[in-house]
Amino acid sequence: MSLTDKEIALELTKLAVEHYNVKANLKALHSHLDVNHIQSFYNSFYQTVSKVDKNNQQ
């Protein structure tokens, strides 16, 4: 079963959020996230995955 670009981007976003949650739990005060950060992660991951997918199709 292969994942779509959106699903891959979502999984990478989940991992990034989990990483920041661990940092926040360790009291790294500069490690808070808001909705804009999460949207930015997703958009960046989606653009990257889409570019890789398009390059592989050529």
Number of C-alpha atoms within 10 A of each C-alpha: 3 6 9 13 18 16 12 17 22 17 15 16 21 15 12 14 17 12 13 17 16 12 15 15 11 10 11 12 9 9 14 13 12 7 8 9 12 15 12 12 18 21 16 14 20 21 14 14 17 17 13 12 13 10 9 8 7 5
